[in-house]
Amino acid sequence: MDAKKFKSPFRMHEDVVYLAEMEIGEQQQKQYLMIDTGSSLVWTQRYDYQPKFRMVFGCAHQERIALTTVKDCTGILGLDRKTRFSYCAPPRMPSISRRDSWLHFGSHAQISGKKVPLVIRWGKYYLTLTAITYKYNILMSPVPVIAYKSRKDYLHTMVDTGPSLQTLPSSSHDDQLKEIDAIIKSENVVKAGTSSWPRHSYLGTMDNVKDITVTLSFEGAANRVDDSSKAILGMFAQTTINVEYDLLRGEIAMDPIRCAR
C-alpha cells in the first residue's frame, strides 16, 4: 500500500495550534483537524455547519473558547486510539512554522531517539518528570531548578498536543521563574499581583535570552498516575522534536531533528 496513505501534512495555524490536513468523503473534501493526544474524539464539521454557542458539549458546562476561534480548524483528530504514530512539529519561526511537516501512522511512523515507558490512563499519555535544569550559555554545566529526590515525588506529566503551552504546578513554576528572572536581569513590565496572563514580560530583545536553554528530564512513568497532577507538556515544548508513540509496546521516543520539509 502507498506510504502516502499513512501520513498527513500538518502545520501551525494562526501561531497557536497545529492542524492536520485530511481529505474526507467520496469527493475528497479537505478538512483541517486539531491533533490532540489528550482526546479520543474524532469529529469534523459537515459542509453546512453553523457554530452554536452556549451549548453543553460532552461533560463541559462552561465553554469560553470555541474551535471556530481558529478559522481554519474544522474539527478534532483524537490520537488515543491509534497503535503507532509519530509527528514532528516545526518551531514557531515565521520562515519555518508555515511549512508542512508530517503526521505518520502505523508502520510508517518515524522511530528515532531514546525510548522510555509510557503510561496510558483514561486515554491520555503520561511520563514521569524527574528534573528541570537550565543553562544560560553553551559552556556551563546544567543547573538544577527542580530535582525530585525520590520516585514518590516525581511529577506525572501528560504529553498533550492540544494545548500550546507547558503547564506546571505553582511551586515548580515559581521556582523556575525565579531562576529565569535572575538570568535575564531585565525589568518585568507586568505589575506585581496581577491575575492576568502572562505575569512575566520583559523589556529587551531575543539576544538577551538566545543562549538560555531549559531541559526537562523524563524517565519511565510509574504504574500509578496522580489524579491531582497539573503538569502538561504542550505542543510548543515539543517543536523540532520527532515524537513517536508505540502504544502496543507502551513506549514513547523523542529525538531532536529538523521537522519542516
C-alpha positions as CSV (number, residue, x, y, z in Angstrom):
1,M,0.0,0.0,0.0
2,D,1.2,3.5,-0.9
3,A,3.1,5.2,2.0
4,K,1.2,8.4,1.3
5,K,-1.9,6.8,2.7
6,F,-0.2,6.5,6.1
7,K,0.7,10.1,6.6
8,S,-0.9,13.5,6.8
9,P,0.7,17.0,6.4
10,F,0.2,19.4,9.3
11,R,1.4,22.8,10.3
12,M,0.9,25.7,12.8
13,H,-2.1,27.9,12.2
14,E,-2.5,31.4,13.5
15,D,0.5,31.0,15.7
16,V,-1.4,29.0,18.2
17,V,-2.5,25.5,17.1
18,Y,-1.2,22.6,14.9
19,L,-3.7,21.3,12.4
20,A,-3.5,18.1,10.3
21,E,-4.8,18.3,6.7
22,M,-7.0,15.4,5.7
23,E,-9.4,14.6,2.9
24,I,-12.7,13.1,3.9
25,G,-15.6,11.7,1.9
26,E,-16.1,10.3,-1.6
27,Q,-15.4,13.7,-3.2
28,Q,-12.3,14.2,-1.0
29,Q,-13.1,17.4,0.9
30,K,-10.2,18.9,2.7
31,Q,-10.5,19.2,6.5
32,Y,-8.1,20.8,9.0
33,L,-8.2,18.9,12.3
34,M,-6.5,19.8,15.6
35,I,-4.3,16.9,16.5
36,D,-4.9,16.0,20.2
37,T,-3.2,13.2,22.0
38,G,-5.3,14.1,25.1
39,S,-8.6,13.1,23.4
40,S,-10.3,10.0,21.8
41,L,-12.7,12.2,19.9
42,V,-12.6,12.3,16.1
43,W,-15.0,14.9,14.8
44,T,-15.4,17.2,11.9
45,Q,-18.0,19.8,10.7
46,R,-20.4,18.9,8.0
47,Y,-20.4,21.2,5.0
48,D,-23.3,23.4,6.1
49,Y,-22.2,23.6,9.8
50,Q,-23.1,26.7,11.7
51,P,-21.4,27.4,15.0
52,K,-23.7,27.1,18.0
53,F,-22.8,28.9,21.2
54,R,-23.9,28.4,24.8
55,M,-24.3,24.6,24.2
56,V,-23.1,21.9,26.5
57,F,-20.6,19.6,24.8
58,G,-19.6,16.4,26.3
59,C,-19.2,16.9,30.1
60,A,-18.4,20.6,29.9
61,H,-20.8,23.1,31.4
62,Q,-18.9,26.3,30.6
63,E,-17.0,26.8,27.3
64,R,-15.1,30.1,26.7
65,I,-13.1,29.1,23.6
66,A,-14.7,27.5,20.5
67,L,-12.9,25.6,17.8
68,T,-14.0,28.4,15.4
69,T,-11.6,30.7,17.2
70,V,-9.0,29.3,14.8
71,K,-10.8,30.0,11.5
72,D,-9.2,27.1,9.6
73,C,-10.0,24.5,12.2
74,T,-12.9,22.2,11.2
75,G,-12.6,19.5,13.9
76,I,-10.5,17.3,16.2
77,L,-8.3,14.3,15.5
78,G,-8.0,12.4,18.8
79,L,-5.0,10.2,18.8
80,D,-5.6,7.9,21.8
81,R,-7.0,5.0,19.6
82,K,-4.0,4.6,17.3
83,T,-1.5,1.8,17.8
84,R,1.6,3.7,16.5
85,F,2.1,7.2,15.2
86,S,4.6,10.0,15.1
87,Y,4.8,13.7,14.5
88,C,7.4,16.4,14.2
89,A,6.2,20.0,14.7
90,P,8.1,22.9,13.1
91,P,9.2,25.7,15.5
92,R,7.4,29.0,16.0
93,M,9.5,30.9,13.4
94,P,7.9,32.9,10.6
95,S,10.2,31.4,8.0
96,I,9.5,27.8,9.1
97,S,6.2,27.5,11.0
98,R,4.2,27.9,7.8
99,R,5.9,24.9,6.2
100,D,4.3,21.5,6.3
101,S,5.5,18.7,8.5
102,W,4.1,15.2,8.7
103,L,1.9,13.1,11.0
104,H,2.8,9.4,10.3
105,F,0.6,6.4,11.2
106,G,1.2,2.7,11.5
107,S,4.4,1.1,10.1
108,H,5.4,4.4,8.6
109,A,5.8,6.1,12.0
110,Q,9.2,7.6,12.3
111,I,11.2,5.9,15.1
112,S,14.3,7.5,16.4
113,G,15.7,8.7,19.7
114,K,15.7,7.2,23.2
115,K,12.7,5.2,24.2
116,V,11.1,5.4,27.7
117,P,8.0,3.6,29.0
118,L,4.7,5.4,28.7
119,V,1.7,5.1,30.9
120,I,-1.8,5.4,29.4
121,R,-4.6,6.3,31.7
122,W,-8.1,7.4,30.8
123,G,-7.0,7.7,27.1
124,K,-4.1,10.1,28.0
125,Y,-0.4,9.6,27.8
126,Y,1.9,10.3,30.8
127,L,5.6,10.5,31.5
128,T,7.4,11.0,34.8
129,L,9.3,14.3,35.1
130,T,12.4,13.8,37.3
131,A,14.2,17.2,36.9
132,I,14.2,20.6,35.3
133,T,17.6,22.1,34.5
134,Y,18.8,25.3,32.7
135,K,21.9,26.7,31.1
136,Y,22.4,30.4,30.1
137,N,25.4,29.7,27.9
138,I,26.7,26.7,26.0
139,L,29.8,26.3,28.1
140,M,28.2,25.9,31.5
141,S,27.0,22.7,33.1
142,P,23.2,22.3,33.6
143,V,22.0,23.9,36.8
144,P,19.0,22.2,38.5
145,V,15.9,24.2,39.1
146,I,14.0,21.2,40.3
147,A,15.4,17.8,41.1
148,Y,13.0,15.3,42.6
149,K,14.8,13.1,45.1
150,S,12.6,10.0,45.1
151,R,10.0,8.3,42.9
152,K,7.2,9.3,45.1
153,D,8.0,13.0,44.4
154,Y,8.2,12.6,40.6
155,L,5.8,14.7,38.7
156,H,3.4,12.9,36.4
157,T,3.3,14.9,33.2
158,M,0.7,14.5,30.4
159,V,2.1,14.7,26.9
160,D,-0.6,16.6,25.0
161,T,-0.7,18.2,21.5
162,G,-4.0,20.0,22.2
163,P,-2.7,22.9,24.4
164,S,0.1,25.0,23.2
165,L,1.8,25.9,26.4
166,Q,3.6,23.9,29.1
167,T,1.9,23.7,32.4
168,L,3.5,23.1,35.8
169,P,2.2,23.1,39.4
170,S,2.6,26.5,41.1
171,S,5.5,25.6,43.2
172,S,7.6,24.2,40.3
173,H,6.6,27.1,38.0
174,D,7.6,29.7,40.6
175,D,10.9,28.1,41.2
176,Q,11.7,28.1,37.5
177,L,10.7,31.7,37.1
178,K,12.9,32.8,39.9
179,E,15.9,31.3,38.1
180,I,14.9,32.9,34.8
181,D,14.4,36.3,36.5
182,A,18.0,36.1,37.9
183,I,19.4,35.2,34.5
184,I,17.6,37.8,32.3
185,K,18.1,40.7,34.7
186,S,15.6,42.8,32.8
187,E,12.5,44.7,34.0
188,N,9.3,42.7,34.3
189,V,6.8,45.1,32.9
190,V,3.8,43.3,34.3
191,K,2.6,44.8,37.6
192,A,3.0,42.7,40.7
193,G,-0.1,41.0,41.9
194,T,-1.8,40.9,38.5
195,S,-4.1,37.9,37.9
196,S,-3.9,38.2,34.1
197,W,-1.7,36.2,31.8
198,P,1.2,36.5,31.2
199,R,2.5,37.5,34.5
200,H,6.1,37.9,33.3
201,S,7.0,40.0,30.3
202,Y,10.5,41.6,29.9
203,L,12.0,44.6,28.2
204,G,14.7,43.6,25.8
205,T,15.4,41.6,22.7
206,M,15.8,37.9,21.9
207,D,19.6,38.4,22.1
208,N,19.1,38.6,25.9
209,V,17.7,35.0,26.0
210,K,19.0,33.3,22.9
211,D,21.5,31.1,24.9
212,I,19.1,30.1,27.6
213,T,18.0,26.5,27.5
214,V,15.6,24.7,29.8
215,T,15.7,20.9,29.8
216,L,13.0,18.6,31.2
217,S,14.2,15.1,32.2
218,F,11.9,12.2,32.0
219,E,12.0,8.5,32.8
220,G,9.5,5.7,32.5
221,A,6.2,6.6,34.1
222,A,5.1,4.8,37.3
223,N,2.2,2.4,37.2
224,R,0.1,4.8,39.2
225,V,-0.8,8.3,37.9
226,D,-1.7,11.0,40.4
227,D,-5.2,12.4,39.6
228,S,-4.2,15.8,41.0
229,S,-1.2,16.3,38.7
230,K,-1.4,19.5,36.7
231,A,1.7,19.1,34.6
232,I,1.2,19.2,30.9
233,L,3.9,19.1,28.1
234,G,2.2,21.2,25.5
235,M,3.0,21.5,21.8
236,F,5.4,24.4,21.9
237,A,7.7,22.4,24.1
238,Q,7.6,19.6,21.5
239,T,8.7,21.6,18.5
240,T,11.7,20.4,16.5
241,I,11.4,17.0,18.1
242,N,10.3,13.8,16.4
243,V,7.8,12.3,18.9
244,E,6.9,8.7,18.3
245,Y,4.3,6.6,20.2
246,D,4.3,2.9,20.1
247,L,1.2,2.1,22.1
248,L,1.4,-1.7,21.6
249,R,4.7,-1.7,23.5
250,G,3.8,1.2,25.8
251,E,6.7,3.4,24.7
252,I,7.5,6.9,23.6
253,A,10.6,8.2,21.8
254,M,11.8,11.8,21.3
255,D,14.6,12.8,19.0
256,P,15.6,16.5,18.2
257,I,15.6,16.9,14.4
258,R,14.7,19.4,11.8
259,C,11.0,19.0,11.3
260,A,9.8,21.1,8.4
261,R,10.3,19.7,5.0
